[in-house]
Amino acid sequence: DIDGAIEKIKAFVEAYNTVIVHMNTELTERRYNVRDKYGGSFPPLTAEQRKEMSEDEIKAWEEKAKSGMLKGDSTLFTAYSSIRRAATDPVQGLSSDNPYTSLTAIGITTGTYVRNSLEGAKLSIDEDKLRAALETDAGKVMELFTLNTPMIGTDGKPVKDWNGNPTYNKGIAQRLYDTLDANIAAITTKAGISGANVDTSLLTKEISRVNERITLMEERIESLTERYWKQFAAMEQAVAAMTAQGEWLMQRMMDMQGNQG
């Protein structure tokens, strides 16, 4: 079913392009901050500020405040780069008579790089070339995507990784699956999963540490406030006592002057 295969490959390319453009957008999105002399600073709004703004003003402000939150993020950049390599690098370990060692060989290529453009990372399809490859040998095209065979060294033995596990030559679909799985795990470790019963992610731990510091600071402020109020009350009592004593002395002096008169 050549037409069915082409439609599935088109769907794969469309999904890939959507993901790549979204990730690249997040990595390069403008971040507004105090050093941006043209854009200004947009910190989170306080409750008091919200009361003085309309819903449209709040929405516009928060869009600026959230813009660029993932700009240059190392975890996201690693995911972006590894997904691109998994899709575009040549596949090793294919059948010796398989001429289709990369997406380019079946008519799927990346665009020309253009500075500050998202188009250079996207895949495009030469449908005629893809159809010709499928009509020539659909099995070889399938192998390009689904290959998953152990790597064999020059000594004829399986190649193992540092942990002693066998390594594999993998097709593009297999590589993408493994790459996505690994990067989802890395992002989960850093940011957690929405709705998880137990969240031990790095960001959650950092938020907990910040909240603990906030609690300690609030307790310290409360303690300082209480101490200052006590000092203020003691000073008021001392001033009242000194005032009373001064008035008493003044009255005695006036009494003495009256007696002398």
N, C-alpha and C positions, 0 to 999 in steps of 0.2 A: 504494500500500500504506500506508494511513493508520495502521493498527495497528503496522506495522513501523517507520514513522517515529517514532511516539510512543515505542516501546520504545527506539529509539536515542537520542532526546532525553532520555528518563528516565536512560539509562545515562550520558550526558554530564553531566547535572545531579548524579547520584550521585558520579561521579568528581570533578567540580568541588568539591562539598561536602566530600569526603574530603580533598582537597588543601588547601582553604582552612582547614578546622578544624585540620588537622595543623600548618600553618604558623603559625596564630594561637596554637596551644598552645605551640609552641616559642618564639614571640616574647614570651609572657606568663608562661611557667613560672617558678615561684619559684626564686630563686637563694639558696643558703645561703652565708653568709660570716661573717667575724668581727664585722661590724657588726649582724648579725641577732641581737638579744638573745633572741629566742624560739627560733630554729632552731639556733644555734651554727655552728661552722665544720667543714667536711668536706674537708680537703685530701687529695690523693692519698696512699694508704697506702704506707708503706715496707715493705721485705721483712721487717724485724723485727716490724712491727705485724701483718702478715699471718700470721706464724707463731703469734701469740697469739690469733687470731680464728678462729671457725668459718666455713664457707662461707656460711651464711645471714647472718652478721654482716658478712662482706666484701661480699656482694651488697647488703645494705641500706645500707651505708656508701657504696658506689660509686654507688648510685642518687641519694643525696643530693649526692655530689660532682659528678655530671654534670648534675644538675638546673639548668636555667636557663642552660646554656652558650650558647644562642643568644638569650637574652632581650635584646630591643631591638637585635638585630644589624641594621645599616644595609642590608647587601646583601639579607638575607632580607626585611626590611620593604619594600624597593623592589620585590622580586618579588611580595610579597603585595599591595601596593597596585596595581601595574600590571596584575596578573592580574584583580583585581576590576574595575578600570576597563575593561579590554578586554572583559569579559563584560557589563557593565551600561551603559556609555555608549551613547547613540544612535548609529546607523550613518548616516554621511553618503554622499551620492552614489547612493542607491537610485533605482530607476525612479520617475518622478514620480507614478505611480498606485499605488505600494506603500505601504499604510497601516502596515506592520509595520516600524517603524524601531528597535525595541528589543525585548529579551526580554519586557519588561512587556506589550507589545502583543499577544503571543501567549500570555499567561498565566503567564509565569515571572517571579517577583518575589523580592526580598530581604525577609527578616523585619524586624520592628520592632527597632530598636536597644535592647539592654538592657545596662546597665553590667556589666562582668565576665562577660558571657555570650558564648559562641561562636555562638549561634543567629542573631544579627543579620546575620552575613556570609553565611549559607547561602541557596541558592536553593530556592524551592518552586514546585511546578507546579499550576496550575489545569487539570486534564486536560480538562474540558469546553471551556474557552476555547481551549486548544491544539488540540483536535480540530476545533473550529469553524473556526479559522484555516486548518488544513490542508485541510479540506473545501471552504472558500471558494476558496482559491488556494494550493495547495501550492508552486507555483513561486515565489510572492512570499515565502513562508516560507523556502524554500531560498536565495533571494537574500539574505535577512537574514544567513544564516550564511556563504555562499560568495562574496559579492561581492568582486571584485578588479579594479577598473578604474582607469585613470590619472585623477588629479585634473586638471581643466581650469579655468584661471583665467578671469576676466571678459573677458580679451583673446582668449579662445578657444585659448590655447596651453597645453601641459602645464605644470603647476606642478612646479618642481624644488627639491630640498633644497639645503643649503649646499654640498654636494659636486657639485652639478650633476646629480644623479640624479633621475629622475622619481619623484613621490610617487603613492600610490594610496589610493583609497577602499576600505576593506576591511570585509568582514562579520565577524561575531563569531568564527567558527571561524578565519578567516584571521588576525584580530588576536591571538587566543589563541595560535596556532601561532608567530607572530612574537615575541610577548611571552615565551612560554616559551623559545624558542630564544635570545633575547637574555639572559634571566636565567640560563639554564643556562651560557651563555658567561661571564657575570659571576661566577657562583659557581665555575666551573672555574678562572677566572683567580685567584680568591682562595684556593680550597681544593684545587684539583687534582681528578683523577679516580682513583678506586681502581683499582689494577692497571696504571696507565699506565707505559709503558717510560721515558718522559722526563717528569719533573714539574717545571715551572718556575713553579708557583703561588706567590703571595705568602706563604702560610702555610709552605710548604716552605722558601722562602728565609729566612723568619724563624726557623724551626726550625734551619736550617743555621747562621745567625748566632749563635743561642743556644748551639748545640753548640760552635761555635768559641770563644765566650767561656768556656764551661765548660772546654774543653781548655786554653785559655790560663791560666785560674784554677788548674786542677789542676797545670799546669807550674810556675806561680808558687809554689803551696803546696809542691810538691816541692822547688823551689829553696830556699825559705825554710826548710823542714824540714832540708835538708842543711846549710845555713849555720848554723842553730841547733845542730845536732848537732856540727858542727865547733867552734863556740864553746864548747859544753858540754864537749867533749873537751879543748879547750885549757884551760878553767877547771879541769877535774879534774886535769890535769897540773900546773897552777900550784899548786893547793891541795895536791897530793901533794908537790910540791917544797918548798912552804913548811912543810908538816907535817914532812917529813924534816929540813929545816933547823932547825926548832924543836926537834925531838927531839935532833938533834946538839948544838945549843947547850945544851939542858937536861942532856945527858949530860956535856958539858964542865964545866958549872957544878958538877954533882954530883962529878965527878972532882977539881975544884979544892978543893971543901969537904972531901973525904976526905983530900986531901994536907995541908990545913991542920990537920986533926985529928991 
